């Protein structure tokens, strides 16, 4: 028998091969197709209801309008963005930068605290894949084992029919969803107009939409979990965002290990390993391992849409979809053990039994997030209805109108950020001068449009302060100043 010193110094073989590969690729680099078993359980039911709510919101929002504007619109083509009825133009770029910073901090904070909760519950990729396309696949082709048999079977009548029906339904759904995504870009009114008009009038658009639908169809019929495991940048960031206190779907190794099969004649846990030493030291002379609650049924692997074994610890491929939690809870019910062997918890929670969510890092991120949100709200609340720009006409200095007056030529733009027409006039803050328009005087700037033109400013010589005189031009609507433009008036100097 080996001595204790020999036992303690024998190197252990590293068998953690899962850290060197991913479940969806074999050693030759060929993709391994995943056939996840249909999940059943309380979390799956809850996610189903959340997905229905998500779909209802997704399909309804393009029809909701506030003061004539679609509630959400991201028209990159026309550089027009609408959030909750507020119209944002390129002149509000600073607000977009700030909003993006706020969003990034929110993602960091949310991930540090709750891990990939977003991915498992409300990510569009997960919602459409697991709650719609996958359900249709189960309905047409059957559960995981039936799908395997169908794919391995020769191309007979049954296989052709099932594959044709499934992929036809997939493409039709992709086409409908693509049109809805288009409604968030150009507006639902424009989409309805295009649909109702003859195809010949929008041939190019139709071809583009079919191609986009093909991409959408390809993602959910072929790419599937590869989007989450290899393409999605948010998934790749988990390695630097997650901490030991992050709440994720995790396996309680302290309760579950060592794993092993239960025997019918011995339903109670029993010692499964033993070592005895003759050395006299503080270490226990008898070491025994009592079988944990994990019965190594591998159902957690069978239901995983990315093919991982959650018992190997938190992995980047895990989307926190809770399918393994439902599968494990069912097994625990059958063997009369407490649920939660796989549960929402943190590494700290597993090791110590204490969930420590509000750490110093969380508080720091929270303070930054609150500060950014406050700045966002302040800037949006004080955002003007119009954006005005005034420029002195290039290549010209000044002109002498007569012996006592000097003129400068300016061009102006008034951008309407609202969804209402705004009547306006331009007035000098300096009452000594006056404005003479080139052409017709402006009447109003239409909603979401730009009013532009040119005008002369006529100033008496005795009111000039030198070569450059500060000048303020007010934009007045219904007797109220709604914006002002600062420039300088060029004169001959003194």
Sine and cosine of phi, psi and omega as CSV:
sin_phi,cos_phi,sin_psi,cos_psi,sin_omega,cos_omega
0.00,0.00,0.65,-0.76,-0.03,-1.00
-0.94,0.35,0.57,-0.82,0.08,-1.00
-0.96,0.27,0.22,-0.97,-0.03,-1.00
-0.89,0.45,-0.62,0.78,-0.01,-1.00
-0.89,0.45,-0.68,0.74,0.03,-1.00
-0.90,0.43,-0.62,0.78,-0.02,-1.00
-0.90,0.43,-0.67,0.75,-0.07,-1.00
-0.96,0.27,-0.37,0.93,-0.06,-1.00
-0.99,-0.16,-0.06,1.00,0.03,-1.00
-0.94,0.35,0.86,-0.51,-0.01,-1.00
-0.92,0.40,0.65,-0.76,0.03,-1.00
-1.00,-0.06,0.63,-0.77,0.00,-1.00
-0.96,0.28,0.73,-0.68,0.03,-1.00
-0.99,0.16,0.92,-0.39,-0.03,-1.00
-0.95,-0.33,0.21,0.98,-0.06,-1.00
-0.99,0.13,0.92,0.40,-0.04,-1.00
-0.95,0.32,-0.35,0.94,-0.06,-1.00
-0.89,0.45,-0.36,0.93,-0.01,-1.00
-0.99,0.14,-0.14,0.99,-0.01,-1.00
-0.98,-0.21,-0.22,0.98,-0.06,-1.00
-0.66,-0.75,0.19,-0.98,0.14,-0.99
-0.91,-0.42,0.41,-0.91,-0.17,-0.99
-0.93,0.36,-0.30,0.95,-0.12,-0.99
-0.98,-0.19,0.11,0.99,0.00,-1.00
-0.71,-0.71,0.74,-0.67,0.02,-1.00
-1.00,0.06,-0.05,-1.00,-0.08,-1.00
-0.91,0.40,-0.42,0.91,0.01,-1.00
-1.00,0.05,-0.02,1.00,0.00,-1.00
1.00,-0.01,0.05,1.00,-0.01,-1.00
-0.99,0.11,0.61,-0.79,-0.05,-1.00
-0.93,0.36,0.66,-0.75,0.12,-0.99
-0.99,-0.17,0.89,-0.47,-0.03,-1.00
-0.96,0.27,0.76,-0.65,-0.05,-1.00
-1.00,-0.05,0.77,-0.64,0.09,-1.00
-0.90,-0.45,0.99,0.14,-0.03,-1.00
-0.95,0.31,0.68,-0.73,0.07,-1.00
-0.94,0.35,0.59,-0.81,-0.04,-1.00
-0.89,0.45,0.85,-0.52,-0.01,-1.00
-0.96,0.27,0.48,-0.88,0.06,-1.00
-0.63,-0.78,0.74,-0.67,0.04,-1.00
0.41,-0.91,0.01,-1.00,-0.09,-1.00
-0.92,0.40,-0.64,0.77,-0.01,-1.00
-0.94,0.35,-0.62,0.79,0.04,-1.00
-0.90,0.44,-0.65,0.76,0.05,-1.00
-0.90,0.43,-0.66,0.75,0.01,-1.00
-0.91,0.42,-0.67,0.74,0.03,-1.00
-0.90,0.43,-0.54,0.84,0.04,-1.00
-0.89,0.45,-0.70,0.71,0.01,-1.00
-0.92,0.40,-0.63,0.78,0.06,-1.00
-0.89,0.46,-0.62,0.79,0.01,-1.00
-0.92,0.39,-0.64,0.77,0.06,-1.00
-0.89,0.46,-0.65,0.76,0.04,-1.00
-0.90,0.43,-0.66,0.75,0.04,-1.00
-0.86,0.50,-0.72,0.69,-0.02,-1.00
-0.90,0.43,-0.65,0.76,0.01,-1.00
-0.87,0.48,-0.68,0.73,0.02,-1.00
-0.92,0.40,-0.70,0.72,-0.02,-1.00
-0.87,0.49,-0.64,0.77,-0.04,-1.00
-0.99,0.15,-0.35,0.94,-0.09,-1.00
-1.00,-0.05,-0.60,0.80,-0.13,-0.99
-0.81,0.59,-0.66,0.76,-0.02,-1.00
-0.89,0.46,-0.30,0.96,0.00,-1.00
-1.00,-0.06,-0.17,0.99,-0.02,-1.00
-1.00,0.04,0.76,-0.65,-0.01,-1.00
-0.80,-0.60,0.53,-0.85,0.10,-1.00
-0.83,-0.56,0.91,-0.42,-0.05,-1.00
0.81,0.58,0.64,0.77,0.07,-1.00
1.00,0.07,-0.08,1.00,0.00,-1.00
-0.95,-0.31,0.65,-0.76,0.08,-1.00
-0.86,0.51,0.65,-0.76,-0.14,-0.99
-0.89,0.46,-0.57,0.82,0.08,-1.00
-0.75,-0.66,0.80,-0.61,0.03,-1.00
-0.51,-0.86,0.77,-0.63,0.00,-1.00
-0.82,-0.58,0.93,0.36,-0.08,-1.00
-0.99,0.11,1.00,0.04,0.00,-1.00
-0.92,0.38,-0.54,0.84,-0.05,-1.00
-0.89,0.46,-0.66,0.75,-0.01,-1.00
-0.97,-0.23,0.12,0.99,0.01,-1.00
0.81,0.59,0.73,0.68,0.01,-1.00
-0.80,-0.61,0.80,-0.61,-0.04,-1.00
-0.77,-0.64,0.71,-0.70,-0.01,-1.00
-0.81,-0.58,0.82,-0.57,0.05,-1.00
-0.81,-0.58,0.89,-0.45,-0.02,-1.00
0.79,0.61,0.62,0.78,0.05,-1.00
1.00,0.07,-0.14,0.99,0.03,-1.00
-1.00,0.02,0.80,-0.60,-0.03,-1.00
-1.00,0.02,0.79,-0.62,0.04,-1.00
-0.89,-0.46,0.68,-0.73,-0.04,-1.00
-0.89,-0.45,0.10,-1.00,0.05,-1.00
-0.84,0.54,-0.40,0.92,0.03,-1.00
-0.93,0.36,-0.26,0.97,0.03,-1.00
-0.99,-0.14,0.43,0.90,-0.06,-1.00
-0.85,0.53,-0.58,0.81,0.00,-1.00
-0.88,0.47,-0.54,0.84,0.04,-1.00
-0.93,0.36,-0.59,0.80,0.04,-1.00
-0.92,0.39,-0.65,0.76,0.02,-1.00
-0.88,0.47,-0.71,0.70,0.00,-1.00
-0.91,0.41,-0.65,0.76,0.02,-1.00
-0.90,0.44,-0.61,0.79,0.04,-1.00
-0.91,0.41,-0.66,0.75,0.06,-1.00
-0.88,0.48,-0.67,0.74,0.04,-1.00
-0.88,0.48,-0.68,0.73,-0.01,-1.00
-0.90,0.44,-0.66,0.75,0.00,-1.00
-0.90,0.44,-0.70,0.72,0.03,-1.00
-0.89,0.45,-0.63,0.77,0.03,-1.00
-0.88,0.47,-0.68,0.73,0.02,-1.00
-0.87,0.49,-0.71,0.71,0.00,-1.00
-0.87,0.49,-0.75,0.66,-0.02,-1.00
-0.89,0.45,-0.73,0.69,-0.03,-1.00
-0.89,0.46,-0.65,0.76,-0.02,-1.00
-0.95,0.33,-0.65,0.76,0.03,-1.00
-0.86,0.51,-0.61,0.79,-0.05,-1.00
-1.00,0.07,-0.76,0.65,-0.18,-0.98
-0.91,-0.42,0.19,0.98,0.05,-1.00
0.87,0.49,-0.68,-0.74,-0.06,-1.00
-0.99,-0.12,0.65,0.76,0.03,-1.00
-0.85,0.52,-0.63,0.78,0.04,-1.00
-0.86,0.51,-0.70,0.72,-0.05,-1.00
-0.88,0.48,-0.67,0.75,-0.09,-1.00
-0.98,0.21,-0.39,0.92,-0.15,-0.99
-0.91,-0.41,-0.67,0.74,-0.12,-0.99
-0.77,-0.64,0.07,1.00,0.07,-1.00
-0.90,0.43,0.78,-0.63,-0.02,-1.00
-0.82,0.57,-0.60,0.80,0.02,-1.00
-0.87,0.49,-0.74,0.68,-0.01,-1.00
-0.93,0.36,-0.69,0.73,-0.04,-1.00
-0.87,0.49,-0.78,0.63,-0.02,-1.00
-0.93,0.38,-0.64,0.77,-0.07,-1.00
-0.94,0.35,-0.82,0.58,-0.15,-0.99
-0.99,0.11,-0.52,0.85,-0.12,-0.99
-0.99,-0.17,-0.17,0.98,0.01,-1.00
-0.78,-0.63,-0.89,0.45,-0.04,-1.00
-0.90,0.44,-0.68,0.73,-0.01,-1.00
-0.92,0.39,-0.63,0.77,0.03,-1.00
-0.89,0.46,-0.64,0.77,0.05,-1.00
-0.90,0.44,-0.64,0.77,0.02,-1.00
-0.90,0.44,-0.68,0.73,0.07,-1.00
-0.88,0.48,-0.64,0.77,-0.05,-1.00
-0.92,0.40,-0.63,0.77,-0.07,-1.00
-1.00,0.06,-0.72,0.69,-0.12,-0.99
-0.98,-0.21,-0.24,0.97,-0.01,-1.00
0.99,-0.12,-0.10,-1.00,-0.04,-1.00
-0.97,0.26,-0.12,-0.99,-0.15,-0.99
-0.83,0.56,-0.76,0.65,-0.04,-1.00
-0.89,0.45,-0.63,0.78,0.03,-1.00
-0.92,0.40,-0.58,0.81,0.04,-1.00
-0.92,0.39,-0.65,0.76,0.05,-1.00
-0.87,0.49,-0.73,0.68,-0.01,-1.00
-0.88,0.47,-0.64,0.77,-0.01,-1.00
-0.91,0.42,-0.67,0.74,-0.01,-1.00
-0.93,0.38,-0.54,0.84,0.01,-1.00
-0.99,0.14,-0.31,0.95,-0.05,-1.00
-0.95,0.31,0.42,-0.91,0.07,-1.00
-0.92,0.39,0.27,-0.96,-0.04,-1.00
-0.98,0.21,0.99,0.11,0.07,-1.00
-0.99,-0.16,-0.08,-1.00,-0.05,-1.00
-0.87,0.49,-0.69,0.72,-0.04,-1.00
-0.89,0.46,-0.71,0.71,-0.03,-1.00
-0.91,0.41,-0.67,0.74,0.00,-1.00
-0.89,0.45,-0.68,0.73,-0.01,-1.00
-0.90,0.44,-0.75,0.67,-0.05,-1.00
-0.91,0.42,-0.69,0.73,0.00,-1.00
-0.91,0.40,-0.65,0.76,0.00,-1.00
-0.90,0.43,-0.70,0.72,-0.01,-1.00
-0.90,0.43,-0.72,0.70,-0.05,-1.00
-0.88,0.47,-0.76,0.64,-0.07,-1.00
-0.95,0.30,-0.47,0.88,0.10,-0.99
-0.92,0.40,-0.72,0.69,0.04,-1.00
-0.89,0.45,-0.66,0.75,0.03,-1.00
-0.85,0.53,-0.72,0.69,-0.05,-1.00
-0.93,0.36,-0.62,0.79,0.02,-1.00
-0.89,0.46,-0.69,0.72,0.04,-1.00
-0.89,0.45,-0.68,0.74,0.02,-1.00
-0.87,0.49,-0.63,0.77,-0.01,-1.00
-0.92,0.39,-0.68,0.73,0.01,-1.00
-0.91,0.42,-0.73,0.68,-0.02,-1.00
-0.90,0.44,-0.60,0.80,0.03,-1.00
-0.89,0.46,-0.63,0.78,0.05,-1.00
-0.91,0.41,-0.57,0.82,0.05,-1.00
-0.93,0.36,-0.64,0.77,0.08,-1.00
-0.88,0.48,-0.61,0.79,0.04,-1.00
-0.89,0.46,-0.55,0.84,0.01,-1.00
-0.90,0.44,-0.45,0.89,0.05,-1.00
-0.98,0.19,-0.18,0.98,-0.01,-1.00
-0.98,-0.19,-0.78,0.63,-0.06,-1.00
-0.95,-0.30,-0.14,0.99,0.01,-1.00
0.98,-0.20,0.60,-0.80,-0.02,-1.00
-0.91,0.41,-0.58,0.82,0.02,-1.00
-0.87,0.50,-0.65,0.76,0.00,-1.00
-0.94,0.35,-0.61,0.79,0.04,-1.00
-0.89,0.45,-0.71,0.71,0.02,-1.00
-0.89,0.46,-0.62,0.78,0.02,-1.00
-0.89,0.45,-0.69,0.73,0.00,-1.00
-0.91,0.42,-0.66,0.75,0.00,-1.00
-0.90,0.43,-0.63,0.77,-0.08,-1.00
-0.98,0.21,-0.34,0.94,0.00,-1.00
-1.00,0.08,0.29,-0.96,0.00,-1.00
-0.86,0.52,0.55,-0.84,-0.03,-1.00
-0.87,0.49,-0.57,0.82,-0.05,-1.00
-0.87,0.50,-0.44,0.90,-0.04,-1.00
-0.97,0.23,-0.26,0.96,-0.06,-1.00
-0.66,-0.75,0.70,0.72,-0.04,-1.00
-0.88,0.47,-0.72,0.70,0.01,-1.00
-0.88,0.48,-0.68,0.73,0.03,-1.00
-0.90,0.44,-0.61,0.79,0.01,-1.00
-0.91,0.42,-0.68,0.73,0.02,-1.00
-0.89,0.46,-0.68,0.73,0.02,-1.00
-0.89,0.46,-0.65,0.76,0.00,-1.00
-0.92,0.39,-0.63,0.78,0.04,-1.00
-0.90,0.43,-0.65,0.76,0.04,-1.00
-0.90,0.43,-0.68,0.73,0.03,-1.00
-0.90,0.43,-0.64,0.77,0.06,-1.00
-0.89,0.45,-0.60,0.80,0.05,-1.00
-0.89,0.45,-0.64,0.77,0.05,-1.00
-0.91,0.42,-0.70,0.71,0.01,-1.00
-0.88,0.48,-0.69,0.73,0.03,-1.00
-0.89,0.45,-0.68,0.74,-0.01,-1.00
-0.89,0.45,-0.58,0.81,0.01,-1.00
-0.88,0.47,-0.68,0.73,-0.11,-0.99
-1.00,-0.07,-0.22,0.98,0.05,-1.00
-0.99,-0.17,-0.47,0.88,-0.05,-1.00
-0.82,-0.57,-0.75,0.66,-0.08,-1.00
-0.92,0.38,-0.80,0.60,0.09,-1.00
0.77,0.64,-0.87,-0.49,-0.10,-1.00
-0.91,0.41,-0.27,0.96,0.02,-1.00
-0.89,0.45,-0.47,0.88,0.05,-1.00
-0.89,0.46,-0.67,0.74,-0.04,-1.00
-0.97,0.23,-0.59,0.80,-0.13,-0.99
-1.00,0.03,-0.44,0.90,-0.10,-1.00
-0.77,-0.63,-0.35,0.94,-0.12,-0.99
-0.96,-0.27,-0.72,0.69,-0.11,-0.99
-0.88,0.48,0.86,-0.51,-0.01,-1.00
-0.92,0.39,-0.52,0.86,0.01,-1.00
-0.89,0.45,-0.65,0.76,0.04,-1.00
-0.90,0.44,-0.60,0.80,0.00,-1.00
-0.94,0.34,-0.37,0.93,-0.03,-1.00
-0.99,0.15,-0.16,0.99,-0.08,-1.00
-0.85,0.53,-0.56,0.83,-0.04,-1.00
-0.87,0.48,-0.46,0.89,-0.01,-1.00
-0.96,-0.27,-0.24,0.97,-0.03,-1.00
-1.00,-0.07,-0.60,0.80,-0.04,-1.00
-0.96,0.29,0.61,-0.79,0.09,-1.00
-0.80,-0.60,0.07,-1.00,-0.05,-1.00
-0.90,0.43,-0.37,0.93,-0.02,-1.00
-1.00,-0.08,-0.01,1.00,0.01,-1.00
-0.93,0.37,0.67,-0.74,0.03,-1.00
-1.00,0.09,0.91,-0.41,-0.02,-1.00
-0.70,-0.72,0.16,-0.99,0.15,-0.99
-0.96,0.28,0.88,-0.47,-0.10,-0.99
-0.61,-0.79,0.37,-0.93,-0.03,-1.00
-0.98,-0.18,0.76,-0.66,0.01,-1.00
-0.99,0.15,1.00,0.02,-0.06,-1.00
-0.93,0.37,-0.45,0.89,0.01,-1.00
-0.93,0.38,-0.55,0.84,0.03,-1.00
-1.00,0.03,-0.54,0.84,-0.13,-0.99
-1.00,0.01,-0.40,0.92,-0.08,-1.00
-0.99,-0.11,0.48,-0.88,-0.17,0.98
-0.96,0.27,0.61,-0.79,-0.04,-1.00
-0.99,0.13,0.38,-0.92,0.02,-1.00
0.00,-1.00,0.27,-0.96,-0.03,-1.00
-0.98,0.21,0.58,-0.82,0.12,-0.99
-1.00,0.05,0.60,-0.80,0.03,-1.00
-0.98,-0.22,0.58,-0.81,-0.04,-1.00
-0.88,0.47,-0.62,0.78,-0.04,-1.00
-0.99,0.14,-0.14,0.99,-0.02,-1.00
-0.64,-0.77,0.96,0.27,-0.09,-1.00
-0.95,0.32,-0.29,0.96,-0.03,-1.00
-1.00,0.04,0.56,-0.83,0.05,-1.00
-0.86,0.51,0.61,-0.80,0.00,-1.00
-0.65,-0.76,0.34,-0.94,0.05,-1.00
-0.86,0.51,0.72,-0.69,-0.01,-1.00
-0.88,-0.47,-0.09,1.00,0.03,-1.00
-0.48,-0.87,0.53,-0.85,-0.05,-1.00
-0.48,-0.88,0.58,-0.81,0.07,-1.00
-0.66,-0.75,0.71,-0.70,-0.01,-1.00
-0.85,-0.53,0.66,-0.75,0.02,-1.00
-0.77,-0.63,0.52,-0.85,0.01,-1.00
-1.00,-0.06,-0.06,1.00,-0.03,-1.00
-0.94,0.34,0.53,-0.85,0.07,-1.00
-0.98,-0.21,0.95,-0.32,-0.02,-1.00
-0.35,-0.93,0.13,-0.99,-0.02,-1.00
-0.90,0.43,-0.34,0.94,0.00,-1.00
-0.92,0.38,0.63,-0.78,0.02,-1.00
-0.84,0.54,0.69,-0.73,-0.02,-1.00
-0.96,0.30,-0.40,0.92,0.00,-1.00
-0.84,-0.54,0.87,-0.49,0.07,-1.00
-0.96,-0.30,0.77,-0.64,0.04,-1.00
-0.72,-0.69,0.53,-0.85,0.04,-1.00
-0.90,-0.43,0.84,-0.54,0.03,-1.00
-1.00,-0.06,0.72,-0.70,-0.06,-1.00
-0.83,0.55,0.73,-0.69,0.03,-1.00
-0.98,0.19,-0.07,-1.00,-0.05,-1.00
-0.98,0.22,-0.33,0.95,0.00,-1.00
-0.96,0.30,0.84,-0.54,-0.01,-1.00
-1.00,-0.10,0.16,0.99,0.07,-1.00
0.83,0.55,0.68,0.74,0.00,-1.00
-0.98,0.19,-0.34,0.94,0.03,-1.00
0.91,0.41,0.29,0.96,0.07,-1.00
-0.92,0.39,-0.49,0.87,0.03,-1.00
-0.90,0.45,-0.52,0.86,0.06,-1.00
-0.98,0.22,-0.63,0.77,-0.08,-1.00
-0.89,0.46,-0.55,0.84,-0.05,-1.00
-1.00,-0.04,-0.15,0.99,-0.09,-1.00
-0.95,0.32,0.82,-0.57,-0.01,-1.00
-0.95,0.31,-0.21,0.98,0.08,-1.00
-0.94,-0.35,0.03,1.00,0.14,-0.99
0.97,0.23,0.28,0.96,-0.05,-1.00
-1.00,0.00,0.24,-0.97,0.12,-0.99
-0.96,-0.28,0.96,-0.28,-0.08,-1.00
-0.90,0.43,-0.31,0.95,0.00,-1.00
-0.94,0.34,-0.23,0.97,0.06,-1.00
-0.99,0.12,0.06,1.00,0.01,-1.00
0.98,-0.20,0.06,-1.00,0.00,-1.00
-0.90,0.44,0.77,-0.64,-0.03,-1.00
-0.76,-0.65,0.49,-0.87,-0.05,-1.00
-0.88,0.47,-0.45,0.89,-0.04,-1.00
-0.96,0.28,-0.29,0.96,-0.05,-1.00
-0.96,0.28,0.81,-0.58,0.02,-1.00
-0.99,-0.16,0.12,0.99,0.00,-1.00
0.84,0.54,0.69,0.73,-0.05,-1.00
-0.99,0.15,-0.16,0.99,0.06,-1.00
0.96,0.29,0.09,1.00,0.00,-1.00
-0.88,0.48,-0.65,0.76,0.01,-1.00
-0.92,0.39,-0.52,0.85,0.03,-1.00
-0.90,0.43,-0.72,0.70,0.03,-1.00
-0.89,0.46,-0.70,0.71,-0.02,-1.00
-0.89,0.46,-0.68,0.73,-0.02,-1.00
-0.93,0.37,-0.65,0.76,0.02,-1.00
-0.87,0.50,-0.63,0.78,0.03,-1.00
-0.89,0.45,-0.65,0.76,0.03,-1.00
-0.92,0.40,-0.67,0.74,0.03,-1.00
-0.88,0.48,-0.60,0.80,0.05,-1.00
-0.90,0.44,-0.64,0.77,-0.04,-1.00
-0.93,0.37,-0.60,0.80,-0.03,-1.00
-0.99,-0.11,0.18,0.98,0.08,-1.00
0.86,0.52,0.74,0.68,0.09,-1.00
-0.90,-0.44,0.40,-0.92,0.02,-1.00
-0.89,0.46,0.59,-0.81,0.10,-1.00
-0.93,0.37,0.24,-0.97,0.10,-0.99
0.99,-0.14,0.27,0.96,0.11,-0.99
-0.88,0.47,-0.62,0.79,0.21,-0.98
-0.92,-0.40,0.85,-0.53,-0.14,-0.99
-0.44,-0.90,0.08,-1.00,0.18,-0.98
-0.97,0.23,0.89,-0.45,0.01,-1.00
-0.26,-0.97,0.06,-1.00,0.04,-1.00
-0.92,-0.40,0.26,-0.97,0.06,-1.00
-0.88,0.47,-0.62,0.78,0.07,-1.00
-0.90,0.44,-0.65,0.76,0.01,-1.00
-0.90,0.44,-0.64,0.77,0.02,-1.00
-0.91,0.42,-0.69,0.73,-0.08,-1.00
-0.96,0.26,-0.64,0.77,-0.12,-0.99
-0.94,-0.35,-0.27,0.96,-0.07,-1.00
0.99,0.14,0.10,0.99,-0.03,-1.00
-0.85,-0.53,0.82,-0.57,0.06,-1.00
-1.00,0.02,0.92,-0.39,0.00,-1.00
-0.95,-0.30,1.00,-0.10,-0.09,-1.00
-1.00,0.02,-0.76,0.65,-0.13,-0.99
-1.00,0.04,0.99,0.14,0.03,-1.00
-1.00,0.01,0.06,-1.00,0.02,-1.00
-0.88,0.48,-0.63,0.77,0.01,-1.00
-0.89,0.45,-0.68,0.73,0.00,-1.00
-0.89,0.46,-0.69,0.72,0.02,-1.00
-0.89,0.46,-0.65,0.76,-0.01,-1.00
-0.90,0.44,-0.75,0.66,0.04,-1.00
-0.87,0.48,-0.62,0.78,-0.03,-1.00
-0.90,0.44,-0.67,0.74,0.00,-1.00
-0.91,0.42,-0.68,0.74,0.05,-1.00
-0.89,0.46,-0.68,0.74,0.00,-1.00
-0.90,0.45,-0.69,0.73,0.02,-1.00
-0.88,0.47,-0.67,0.74,0.01,-1.00
-0.89,0.45,-0.69,0.73,0.02,-1.00
-0.91,0.41,-0.67,0.74,0.03,-1.00
-0.88,0.47,-0.67,0.74,0.02,-1.00
-0.88,0.47,-0.66,0.75,0.02,-1.00
-0.92,0.39,-0.65,0.76,0.07,-1.00
-0.85,0.53,-0.76,0.65,-0.04,-1.00
-0.89,0.46,-0.67,0.75,-0.01,-1.00
-0.89,0.45,-0.73,0.69,-0.04,-1.00
-0.92,0.39,-0.63,0.78,0.00,-1.00
-0.94,0.35,-0.64,0.76,0.00,-1.00
-0.90,0.43,-0.54,0.84,-0.01,-1.00
-0.99,-0.16,0.24,0.97,0.02,-1.00
-0.96,0.28,0.79,-0.62,-0.04,-1.00
-0.95,0.31,0.33,-0.94,0.02,-1.00
-0.96,0.28,-0.43,0.90,0.01,-1.00
-0.75,-0.66,0.37,-0.93,0.11,-0.99
-0.86,-0.51,0.83,-0.55,-0.10,-1.00
-0.90,-0.43,0.61,-0.79,0.00,-1.00
-0.72,-0.70,0.73,-0.68,0.05,-1.00
-0.78,-0.63,0.69,-0.72,0.00,-1.00
-0.70,-0.71,0.66,-0.75,0.10,-1.00
-0.96,0.29,0.63,-0.78,-0.04,-1.00
-0.86,0.51,0.82,-0.57,-0.06,-1.00
-0.91,0.42,0.58,-0.82,0.07,-1.00
0.99,0.12,0.02,1.00,-0.02,-1.00
-0.81,-0.58,0.63,-0.78,0.05,-1.00
-0.98,-0.18,-0.99,0.14,0.01,-1.00
-0.49,-0.87,0.29,-0.96,0.05,-1.00
-0.77,-0.63,0.60,-0.80,0.06,-1.00
-1.00,0.01,0.92,-0.39,0.01,-1.00
-0.95,0.32,-0.72,0.69,0.09,-1.00
-0.39,-0.92,-0.26,-0.97,-0.08,-1.00
-0.92,0.39,-0.33,0.94,-0.11,-0.99
-0.87,-0.49,-0.04,1.00,-0.06,-1.00
-0.74,-0.67,0.60,-0.80,0.05,-1.00
-0.87,-0.49,0.58,-0.81,0.04,-1.00
-0.84,-0.55,0.53,-0.85,0.16,-0.99
-0.80,-0.59,0.57,-0.82,0.00,-1.00
-0.97,-0.23,0.75,-0.67,-0.02,-1.00
-0.78,-0.63,0.44,-0.90,0.19,-0.98
-0.91,-0.41,0.46,-0.89,-0.05,-1.00
-0.65,-0.76,0.41,-0.91,0.15,-0.99
-0.68,-0.73,0.73,-0.68,0.08,-1.00
-0.85,-0.53,0.90,-0.43,-0.07,-1.00
-0.98,-0.22,0.83,-0.55,0.01,-1.00
-1.00,0.04,0.89,-0.45,-0.01,-1.00
-1.00,-0.07,-0.01,1.00,-0.06,-1.00
-0.98,-0.21,0.03,-1.00,0.06,-1.00
-0.97,-0.23,0.45,0.89,0.05,-1.00
-0.73,-0.69,0.50,-0.87,0.10,-1.00
-0.94,0.35,0.65,-0.76,-0.04,-1.00
-0.84,-0.54,0.92,-0.39,0.11,-0.99
-0.95,0.30,0.58,-0.81,-0.01,-1.00
-0.39,-0.92,0.35,-0.94,0.17,-0.99
-0.68,-0.74,0.34,-0.94,0.05,-1.00
-0.97,-0.23,0.73,-0.69,0.00,-1.00
-0.71,-0.70,0.62,-0.78,0.06,-1.00
-0.98,0.21,0.67,-0.75,0.09,-1.00
-0.95,0.32,-0.42,0.91,0.05,-1.00
-1.00,-0.03,0.94,-0.35,-0.10,-1.00
-0.92,0.39,-0.25,0.97,-0.05,-1.00
-0.94,0.34,-0.50,0.86,-0.03,-1.00
-0.99,-0.11,0.02,-1.00,0.05,-1.00
-0.53,-0.85,0.36,-0.93,-0.04,-1.00
-0.96,-0.28,0.72,-0.70,0.10,-1.00
-0.83,-0.56,0.90,-0.43,-0.09,-1.00
-0.97,0.25,0.56,-0.83,0.16,-0.99
-1.00,0.02,0.95,-0.31,-0.11,-0.99
1.00,0.02,-0.41,-0.91,-0.07,-1.00
-0.96,0.27,0.56,-0.83,0.05,-1.00
-0.95,0.32,0.55,-0.83,0.00,-1.00
-0.92,0.40,0.57,-0.82,0.03,-1.00
-0.95,-0.31,-0.74,0.68,-0.04,-1.00
-0.29,-0.96,0.33,-0.94,0.14,-0.99
-0.91,-0.40,0.83,-0.56,-0.08,-1.00
-0.96,0.29,0.35,-0.94,-0.07,-1.00
-0.84,0.54,0.76,-0.65,0.02,-1.00
0.92,0.38,0.18,0.98,-0.06,-1.00
-0.93,-0.37,0.04,-1.00,0.00,-1.00
-0.84,-0.54,0.79,-0.62,0.11,-0.99
-0.97,-0.23,0.77,-0.64,-0.04,-1.00
-0.64,-0.77,0.38,-0.92,-0.01,-1.00
0.00,-1.00,-0.29,-0.96,-0.03,-1.00
-0.65,-0.76,0.42,-0.91,0.02,-1.00
-0.41,-0.91,0.41,-0.91,0.12,-0.99
-0.99,-0.15,0.59,-0.81,0.18,-0.98
-0.94,-0.33,0.83,-0.55,-0.01,-1.00
-0.96,-0.27,0.84,-0.54,-0.05,-1.00
-0.81,-0.59,0.66,-0.75,0.11,-0.99
-0.93,0.38,0.58,-0.82,-0.02,-1.00
-0.86,0.50,-0.58,0.82,-0.09,-1.00
-0.97,0.25,-0.05,1.00,0.05,-1.00
-0.97,-0.25,0.04,1.00,0.02,-1.00
-0.99,0.15,0.61,-0.79,-0.05,-1.00
-0.98,-0.18,0.15,0.99,-0.04,-1.00
0.66,-0.75,-0.43,-0.90,-0.03,-1.00
-0.90,0.43,-0.58,0.82,0.04,-1.00
-0.82,-0.57,0.80,-0.59,0.04,-1.00
-0.90,-0.44,0.83,-0.56,0.02,-1.00
-0.85,0.52,0.64,-0.77,-0.06,-1.00
-0.66,-0.75,0.69,-0.72,0.04,-1.00
-0.83,-0.55,0.81,-0.58,0.05,-1.00
-0.93,-0.37,0.85,-0.52,-0.03,-1.00
-1.00,-0.05,0.60,-0.80,0.14,-0.99
-0.99,-0.16,0.91,-0.42,-0.12,-0.99
-0.91,-0.40,0.77,-0.64,0.04,-1.00
-0.79,-0.62,0.86,-0.51,-0.01,-1.00
0.80,0.60,0.67,0.74,0.06,-1.00
0.98,0.18,0.08,1.00,-0.05,-1.00
-0.86,-0.51,0.72,-0.69,0.06,-1.00
-0.94,0.33,0.87,-0.50,0.01,-1.00
-0.95,-0.32,-0.18,0.98,0.08,-1.00
-0.16,-0.99,0.23,-0.97,0.06,-1.00
-0.57,-0.82,0.42,-0.91,-0.01,-1.00
-0.80,-0.60,0.74,-0.67,0.00,-1.00
-0.97,-0.25,0.67,-0.74,0.06,-1.00
-0.45,-0.90,-0.26,-0.97,0.03,-1.00
-0.71,-0.71,0.51,-0.86,0.01,-1.00
-0.97,-0.25,0.82,-0.57,-0.03,-1.00
-1.00,0.04,0.72,-0.70,0.04,-1.00
-0.72,-0.69,0.01,-1.00,-0.04,-1.00
-0.96,0.27,-0.25,0.97,-0.03,-1.00
1.00,0.10,0.07,-1.00,-0.02,-1.00
-0.83,-0.56,0.00,0.00,0.00,0.00
